[in-house]
Amino acid sequence: KGLYTGEKESVGASSNVISGISIFPNPYSGSTQISYSLSENTNVKIEVFDQLGRTVQMITNSEQETGNHSYNFSKGSSGIYLMKVTMNDTTEIYRLAEMQR
């Protein structure tokens, strides 16, 4: 309990390479941690967009090794953001909510 991974929408073929994407805390105030695990080496691209579709931050776009990975995200202003995770032929969208401090 207490771990909220956000609402997710998948596009494309399902993949077992990435698992356990967590966004904690969510909603958050200040910053949140994005964590996941890879079962094999693969390219991972994580982008965050505002509600108008503008890129807020490119979190990563690199070939990553098997294992656990984590990043902190902080926009600094309250609002709803969409995090797009692209890997191989799969894209997943997660909702992030930053609350006022």
DSSP file (Angstrom, degrees, kcal/mol; ACC not computed):
  #  RESIDUE AA STRUCTURE BP1 BP2  ACC     N-H-->O    O-->H-N    N-H-->O    O-->H-N    TCO  KAPPA ALPHA  PHI   PSI    X-CA   Y-CA   Z-CA
    1    1 A K              0   0    0      0, 0.0     3,-0.1     0, 0.0     0, 0.0   0.000 360.0 360.0 360.0 157.6    0.0    0.0    0.0
    2    2 A G        +     0   0    0      1,-0.2     2,-0.7    23,-0.0     0, 0.0   0.301 360.0 110.5  87.5 -10.2    1.0    3.6   -0.5
    3    3 A L        -     0   0    0     22,-0.1     2,-0.6    21,-0.1    -1,-0.2  -0.887  44.3-177.6-102.0 116.2    2.7    2.9   -3.8
    4    4 A Y        -     0   0    0     -2,-0.7    19,-0.5    19,-0.4     3,-0.1  -0.958  13.1-172.0-115.7 119.0    0.8    4.4   -6.7
    5    5 A T        -     0   0    0     -2,-0.6    -1,-0.1     1,-0.2    19,-0.1   0.464  42.4-120.0 -90.6  -0.5    2.1    3.7  -10.2
    6    6 A G        -     0   0    0     20,-0.2     2,-0.3    17,-0.1    -1,-0.2   0.027  41.4 -53.8  85.0 163.0   -0.2    6.1  -11.9
    7    7 A E        -     0   0    0     88,-0.2    88,-1.0    -3,-0.1     2,-0.4  -0.582  61.4-156.8 -75.5 139.1   -2.8    5.4  -14.6
    8    8 A K  E     -A   94   0A   0     -2,-0.3     2,-0.4    86,-0.2    86,-0.2  -0.936  18.1-174.0-125.0 141.3   -1.2    3.6  -17.6
    9    9 A E  E     -A   93   0A   0     84,-1.6    84,-2.4    -2,-0.4     2,-0.4  -0.997  15.7-152.7-130.4 128.8   -2.1    3.3  -21.2
   10   10 A S  E     -A   92   0A   0     -2,-0.4     2,-0.4    82,-0.2    82,-0.2  -0.811  10.0-173.0-105.7 142.8   -0.2    1.0  -23.5
   11   11 A V  E     +A   91   0A   0     80,-3.0    80,-2.7    -2,-0.4     2,-0.2  -1.000  54.1   8.7-131.0 130.2    0.3    1.3  -27.3
   12   12 A G  E    S-A   90   0A   0     -2,-0.4    78,-0.2    78,-0.2     2,-0.1  -0.492 106.3 -13.5 100.3-171.0    2.0   -1.3  -29.4
   13   13 A A  S    S-     0   0    0     76,-0.8     2,-0.1    -2,-0.2    -2,-0.1  -0.363  73.9-108.5 -68.8 143.9    3.1   -4.8  -28.7
   14   14 A S        -     0   0    0     76,-0.1     2,-0.4    -4,-0.1    -1,-0.1  -0.457  36.3-157.3 -72.3 145.9    3.3   -5.9  -25.1
   15   15 A S        -     0   0    0     -2,-0.1     3,-0.1     3,-0.1    -1,-0.0  -0.974  25.7-167.7-130.7 140.8    6.8   -6.3  -23.7
   16   16 A N  S    S+     0   0    0     -2,-0.4    23,-0.1     1,-0.1    -1,-0.1   0.290  75.6  88.2-102.4   6.9    8.2   -8.2  -20.8
   17   17 A V  S    S+     0   0    0     21,-0.1    22,-2.8     1,-0.1     2,-0.4   0.898  88.6  45.4 -73.9 -40.7   11.6   -6.5  -20.9
   18   18 A I  E    S+F   38   0B   0     20,-0.2     2,-0.3    21,-0.1    20,-0.2  -0.859  73.4 167.3-105.7 137.8   10.5   -3.6  -18.6
   19   19 A S  E     +F   37   0B   0     18,-2.4    18,-2.3    -2,-0.4    -3,-0.0  -0.976  45.6  26.8-145.7 159.7    8.7   -4.2  -15.4
   20   20 A G  E     -     0   0B   0     -2,-0.3     2,-0.4     1,-0.2    -1,-0.1   0.841  60.4-174.8  63.6  39.4    7.6   -2.6  -12.2
   21   21 A I  E     -     0   0B   0     15,-0.1     2,-0.4    -3,-0.1    15,-0.2  -0.539  11.4-178.2 -65.8 122.9    7.4    1.0  -13.3
   22   22 A S  E     -F   35   0B   0     13,-2.7    13,-2.5    -2,-0.4     2,-0.5  -0.971  23.9-165.2-127.2 143.9    6.7    2.9  -10.2
   23   23 A I  E     -F   34   0B   0    -19,-0.5   -19,-0.4    -2,-0.4    11,-0.2  -0.964  27.0-148.7-124.5 108.9    6.1    6.6   -9.7
   24   24 A F  E    S+F   33   0B   0      9,-2.3     9,-2.4    -2,-0.5     2,-0.1  -0.994  71.3  16.4-140.5 131.5    6.3    7.4   -6.0
   25   25 A P  S    S-     0   0    0      0, 0.0    -1,-0.2     0, 0.0     3,-0.1   0.676  82.6-167.0 -77.6 160.9    4.9    9.5   -4.5
   26   26 A N  S    S+     0   0    0      1,-0.3     2,-0.2    -2,-0.1   -20,-0.2  -0.794  80.4  36.8-155.7 110.4    2.1   10.4   -7.0
   27   27 A P  S    S+     0   0    0      0, 0.0     2,-0.3     0, 0.0    -1,-0.3   0.448  99.5 178.2 -67.2 160.5    0.6   12.9   -6.5
   28   28 A Y  B     -b   98   0A   0     69,-2.6    71,-3.6    -2,-0.2     2,-0.4  -0.889  32.0-143.7-137.0 163.8    3.7   14.6   -5.3
   29   29 A S  S    S-     0   0    0      2,-0.4     2,-0.9    -2,-0.3    71,-0.1  -0.965  85.7  -7.7-130.8 114.0    4.9   17.9   -4.0
   30   30 A G  S    S-     0   0    0     -2,-0.4     2,-0.3    69,-0.4    46,-0.3  -0.601 127.6  -5.7 101.9 -71.8    8.4   19.0   -5.0
   31   31 A S        -     0   0    0     -2,-0.9    -2,-0.4    43,-0.1     2,-0.3  -0.987  53.9-155.6-154.1 161.4    9.7   15.8   -6.7
   32   32 A T  E     - G   0  73B   0     41,-2.3    41,-2.8    -2,-0.3     2,-0.5  -0.950  20.2-124.2-136.4 156.7    8.8   12.2   -7.4
   33   33 A Q  E     -FG  24  72B   0     -9,-2.4    -9,-2.3    -2,-0.3     2,-0.6  -0.897  14.5-158.5-108.4 131.0   11.0    9.1   -8.1
   34   34 A I  E     +FG  23  71B   0     37,-3.4    37,-2.3    -2,-0.5     2,-0.3  -0.936  21.4 174.7-107.2 120.4   10.5    7.1  -11.3
   35   35 A S  E     +FG  22  70B   0    -13,-2.5   -13,-2.7    -2,-0.6     2,-0.3  -0.933   7.4 154.6-130.0 150.2   11.8    3.5  -11.0
   36   36 A Y  E     - G   0  69B   0     33,-2.2    33,-2.8    -2,-0.3     2,-0.4  -0.974  29.4-127.7-162.6 169.1   11.8    0.4  -13.1
   37   37 A S  E     -FG  19  68B   0    -18,-2.3   -18,-2.4    -2,-0.3     2,-0.4  -0.975  13.7-150.7-127.9 140.1   13.6   -2.8  -13.8
   38   38 A L  E     -FG  18  67B   0     29,-2.7    29,-2.3    -2,-0.4   -20,-0.2  -0.920   7.7-161.6-111.3 135.8   14.9   -4.2  -17.1
   39   39 A S  S    S+     0   0    0    -22,-2.8     2,-0.3    -2,-0.4    27,-0.1   0.550  80.7  11.9 -90.3  -9.2   15.3   -7.9  -17.9
   40   40 A E  S    S-     0   0    0    -23,-0.4     2,-0.1    25,-0.1    -1,-0.1  -0.976  95.5 -78.1-157.0 163.2   17.7   -7.3  -20.8
   41   41 A N        +     0   0    0     -2,-0.3     2,-0.3    25,-0.1    24,-0.2  -0.450  64.7 145.8 -64.4 134.2   19.7   -4.5  -22.3
   42   42 A T  E     -C   64   0A   0     22,-2.0    22,-3.2    -2,-0.1     2,-0.4  -0.983  52.5 -92.5-163.2 161.5   17.5   -2.2  -24.4
   43   43 A N  E     -C   63   0A   0     -2,-0.3    45,-0.5    20,-0.3     2,-0.4  -0.701  40.5-169.0 -81.4 131.9   17.0    1.4  -25.4
   44   44 A V  E     -C   62   0A   0     18,-2.6    18,-1.9    -2,-0.4     2,-0.5  -0.987   8.1-171.5-125.4 130.4   14.6    3.3  -23.1
   45   45 A K  E     -CD  61  86A   0     41,-2.4    41,-2.9    -2,-0.4     2,-0.5  -0.985   4.5-178.7-122.7 122.7   13.2    6.8  -23.8
   46   46 A I  E     +CD  60  85A   0     14,-2.8    13,-2.1    -2,-0.5    14,-1.4  -0.980   6.9 172.5-125.0 120.4   11.3    8.6  -21.1
   47   47 A E  E     -CD  58  84A   0     37,-2.2    37,-3.1    -2,-0.5     2,-0.4  -0.930  20.2-147.6-124.8 148.7    9.8   12.0  -21.8
   48   48 A V  E     -CD  57  83A   0      9,-2.6     8,-3.4    -2,-0.3     9,-1.5  -0.971  18.0-173.3-118.1 133.9    7.4   14.2  -19.7
   49   49 A F  E     -CD  55  82A   0     33,-3.0    33,-2.5    -2,-0.4     6,-0.2  -0.879  19.9-126.7-122.3 152.4    4.9   16.5  -21.4
   50   50 A D    >   -     0   0    0      4,-2.2     3,-1.9    -2,-0.3    31,-0.1  -0.302  46.0 -88.5 -84.4-178.3    2.5   19.1  -20.1
   51   51 A Q  T 3  S+     0   0    0     29,-0.4    30,-0.1     1,-0.3    -1,-0.1   0.647 127.7  58.1 -70.0 -13.4   -1.2   19.0  -20.9
   52   52 A L  T 3  S-     0   0    0      2,-0.1    -1,-0.3     0, 0.0     0, 0.0   0.391 120.0-107.2 -93.8   2.6   -0.7   20.9  -24.1
   53   53 A G  S <  S+     0   0    0     -3,-1.9     2,-0.3     1,-0.3    -2,-0.1   0.535  71.4 143.5  86.4   7.1    1.7   18.3  -25.4
   54   54 A R        -     0   0    0      1,-0.1    -4,-2.2     2,-0.0     2,-0.3  -0.616  58.4-108.8 -81.2 139.1    4.8   20.4  -25.0
   55   55 A T  E     +C   49   0A   0     -2,-0.3    -6,-0.3    -6,-0.2     3,-0.1  -0.524  36.3 177.0 -67.9 125.3    8.0   18.5  -23.9
   56   56 A V  E     -     0   0A   0     -8,-3.4     2,-0.3     1,-0.3    -7,-0.2   0.821  66.5  -9.5 -94.3 -43.6    8.8   19.4  -20.3
   57   57 A Q  E     -C   48   0A   0     -9,-1.5    -9,-2.6     3,-0.0     2,-0.8  -0.958  49.6-140.0-159.4 137.5   11.8   17.2  -19.8
   58   58 A M  E     -C   47   0A   0     -2,-0.3   -11,-0.2   -11,-0.2     3,-0.1  -0.899  23.9-176.2 -93.9 109.3   13.6   14.3  -21.5
   59   59 A I  E     -     0   0A   0    -13,-2.1     2,-0.3    -2,-0.8    -1,-0.2   0.921  62.4 -18.4 -77.1 -44.7   14.4   12.1  -18.6
   60   60 A T  E     +C   46   0A   0    -14,-1.4   -14,-2.8    -3,-0.1    -1,-0.3  -0.980  44.9 174.9-158.7 152.6   16.4    9.5  -20.6
   61   61 A N  E     +C   45   0A   0     -2,-0.3     2,-0.3   -16,-0.2   -16,-0.2  -0.520  50.0 109.0-155.5  79.2   17.0    8.3  -24.1
   62   62 A S  E    S-C   44   0A   0    -18,-1.9   -18,-2.6   -20,-0.1     2,-0.4  -0.970  74.3 -89.5-153.6 161.2   19.7    5.8  -24.0
   63   63 A E  E     -C   43   0A   0     -2,-0.3     2,-0.3   -20,-0.3   -20,-0.3  -0.671  51.7-163.5 -72.7 126.4   20.7    2.1  -24.2
   64   64 A Q  E     -C   42   0A   0    -22,-3.2   -22,-2.0    -2,-0.4     2,-0.1  -0.897  11.8-123.9-121.9 148.4   20.4    0.7  -20.7
   65   65 A E        -     0   0    0     -2,-0.3   -27,-0.2   -24,-0.2   -25,-0.1  -0.408  41.4 -80.2 -85.2 160.7   21.7   -2.4  -19.1
   66   66 A T  S    S+     0   0    0    -27,-0.1     2,-0.3    -2,-0.1   -27,-0.2  -0.252  90.9  51.0 -53.2 142.0   19.7   -5.1  -17.3
   67   67 A G  E    S-G   38   0B   0    -29,-2.3   -29,-2.7   -27,-0.1     2,-0.3  -0.789  92.0 -24.8 126.6-167.1   18.8   -4.2  -13.8
   68   68 A N  E     -G   37   0B   0     -2,-0.3     2,-0.3   -31,-0.2   -31,-0.2  -0.616  50.3-178.2 -90.1 142.5   17.1   -1.5  -11.7
   69   69 A H  E     +G   36   0B   0    -33,-2.8   -33,-2.2    -2,-0.3     2,-0.3  -0.983   1.3 179.5-137.0 146.3   17.0    2.2  -12.8
   70   70 A S  E     -G   35   0B   0     -2,-0.3     2,-0.3   -35,-0.2   -35,-0.2  -0.997   5.3-177.0-150.6 150.1   15.6    5.3  -11.2
   71   71 A Y  E     -G   34   0B   0    -37,-2.3   -37,-3.4    -2,-0.3     2,-0.4  -0.979  22.2-129.8-140.9 148.6   15.3    9.0  -11.9
   72   72 A N  E     -G   33   0B   0     -2,-0.3     2,-0.4   -39,-0.2   -39,-0.2  -0.829  21.9-163.5 -97.8 142.6   13.9   12.0   -9.9
   73   73 A F  E     +G   32   0B   0    -41,-2.8   -41,-2.3    -2,-0.4     2,-0.3  -0.994  15.7 163.4-128.0 133.8   11.5   14.3  -11.7
   74   74 A S        +     0   0    0     -2,-0.4   -43,-0.1   -43,-0.2    -2,-0.0  -0.938  14.4 175.6-148.3 123.7   10.5   17.8  -10.5
   75   75 A K        -     0   0    0     -2,-0.3    -1,-0.1   -45,-0.1     3,-0.1   0.791  36.7-136.5 -95.3 -35.4    8.8   20.5  -12.6
   76   76 A G  S    S+     0   0    0    -46,-0.3     2,-0.4     1,-0.2    25,-0.1   0.359  75.0  77.1  95.2  -6.1    8.4   23.1   -9.9
   77   77 A S  S    S-     0   0    0    -47,-0.1    -1,-0.2    23,-0.1    21,-0.1  -0.998  85.0-105.5-137.6 143.8    4.8   24.1  -10.6
   78   78 A S        +     0   0    0     -2,-0.4     2,-0.3    -3,-0.1    21,-0.2  -0.268  65.0  96.6 -66.7 150.6    1.6   22.3   -9.9
   79   79 A G  E    S- E   0  98A   0     19,-2.2    19,-2.9     2,-0.0     2,-0.5  -0.894  71.1 -71.4 156.3 176.6   -0.2   20.5  -12.7
   80   80 A I  E     - E   0  97A   0     -2,-0.3   -29,-0.4    17,-0.2     2,-0.3  -0.871  45.7-175.0-101.7 132.2   -0.9   17.3  -14.5
   81   81 A Y  E     - E   0  96A   0     15,-3.0    15,-3.3    -2,-0.5     2,-0.5  -0.910  18.2-137.4-125.5 153.0    1.9   15.9  -16.6
   82   82 A L  E     -DE  49  95A   0    -33,-2.5   -33,-3.0    -2,-0.3     2,-0.6  -0.950  11.6-155.5-112.9 129.4    2.1   12.8  -18.9
   83   83 A M  E     -DE  48  94A   0     11,-3.2    11,-2.6    -2,-0.5     2,-0.6  -0.918   7.1-158.8-106.4 122.5    5.1   10.6  -18.9
   84   84 A K  E     -DE  47  93A   0    -37,-3.1   -37,-2.2    -2,-0.6     2,-0.6  -0.899   4.6-167.8-105.6 119.7    5.8    8.7  -22.1
   85   85 A V  E     -DE  46  92A   0      7,-3.2     7,-2.7    -2,-0.6     2,-0.5  -0.940   7.5-175.1-109.0 118.3    7.9    5.5  -21.8
   86   86 A T  E     +DE  45  91A   0    -41,-2.9   -41,-2.4    -2,-0.6     2,-0.3  -0.958  12.4 157.7-118.4 130.3    9.1    4.1  -25.2
   87   87 A M  E >   - E   0  90A   0      3,-2.6     3,-2.4    -2,-0.5   -43,-0.1  -0.937  64.4 -40.0-152.9 126.0   11.0    0.9  -25.5
   88   88 A N  T 3  S-     0   0    0    -45,-0.5   -73,-0.0    -2,-0.3   -46,-0.0  -0.379 125.4 -22.6  53.8-123.6   11.3   -1.4  -28.5
   89   89 A D  T 3  S+     0   0    0     -2,-0.1   -76,-0.8    -3,-0.1     2,-0.4   0.151 120.3  93.8-101.1  18.2    7.7   -1.5  -30.1
   90   90 A T  E <   -AE  12  87A   0     -3,-2.4    -3,-2.6   -78,-0.2     2,-0.4  -0.921  47.2-175.5-119.2 136.2    5.9   -0.5  -26.9
   91   91 A T  E     -AE  11  86A   0    -80,-2.7   -80,-3.0    -2,-0.4     2,-0.4  -0.998   5.5-173.0-126.6 131.6    4.8    2.9  -25.6
   92   92 A E  E     -AE  10  85A   0     -7,-2.7    -7,-3.2    -2,-0.4     2,-0.4  -0.970   9.4-152.9-123.9 141.3    3.2    3.4  -22.2
   93   93 A I  E     -AE   9  84A   0    -84,-2.4   -84,-1.6    -2,-0.4     2,-0.3  -0.947  12.3-173.6-116.0 131.2    1.7    6.7  -20.9
   94   94 A Y  E     -AE   8  83A   0    -11,-2.6   -11,-3.2    -2,-0.4     2,-0.5  -0.929  20.1-129.5-122.9 147.6    1.6    7.5  -17.2
   95   95 A R  E     - E   0  82A   0    -88,-1.0     2,-0.4    -2,-0.3   -13,-0.2  -0.851  20.6-168.0 -99.6 129.8   -0.1   10.4  -15.5
   96   96 A L  E     - E   0  81A   0    -15,-3.3   -15,-3.0    -2,-0.5     2,-0.5  -0.932   3.5-160.4-113.9 140.0    1.9   12.5  -12.9
   97   97 A A  E     - E   0  80A   0     -2,-0.4   -69,-2.6   -17,-0.2     2,-0.6  -0.951   1.5-165.4-125.8 113.8    0.3   15.0  -10.6
   98   98 A E  E     -bE  28  79A   0    -19,-2.9   -19,-2.2    -2,-0.5   -69,-0.2  -0.862  12.2-158.3 -98.1 125.1    2.3   17.7   -9.0
   99   99 A M        -     0   0    0    -71,-3.6   -69,-0.4    -2,-0.6     2,-0.0  -0.590  30.8 -86.7 -96.8 159.7    0.5   19.5   -6.1
  100  100 A Q              0   0    0     -2,-0.2    -1,-0.1     1,-0.1   -23,-0.1  -0.360 360.0 360.0 -64.2 145.8    1.3   22.9   -4.7
  101  101 A R              0   0    0    -25,-0.1    -1,-0.1    -3,-0.1   -72,-0.1   0.452 360.0 360.0 -77.0 360.0    4.0   23.0   -2.0
